[in-house]
């Protein structure tokens, strides 16, 4: 049975809701951002491969390929998915790699809304 990527989005929601319970509040919020991205990315990648036949290399470059695949679409909804996934990836990179994350609560809330929006849009495809 394959992994259900929506579980990462649900985990991100729990980490945001219970920030500070499992670890330092900011660590929970940063982890929520990361899980939100990977959940949305996993869902988008699966659609791109299964519905569109996108061939991936199983390398870090696949993140760029999946985002570009959706951004190049002729369909507005798919372009929006690509744009939101790109924005979410940039926030995830900041959360995972930068020492200073401005407004972590607000940034996490925005990241979760984006991931949830991507999830909803992909369900409609």
Secondary structure by P-SEA (a helix, b strand, c coil): cccccaaaaaaaaaaaaaccccccaaaaaaaaaaaaaaaaaaaaaaaaaaccccccccccaaaaaaaaaaaacccaaaaaaaaaaaaaaaaaaaaaccccccaaaaaaaaaaaaaaaaaaaaaac
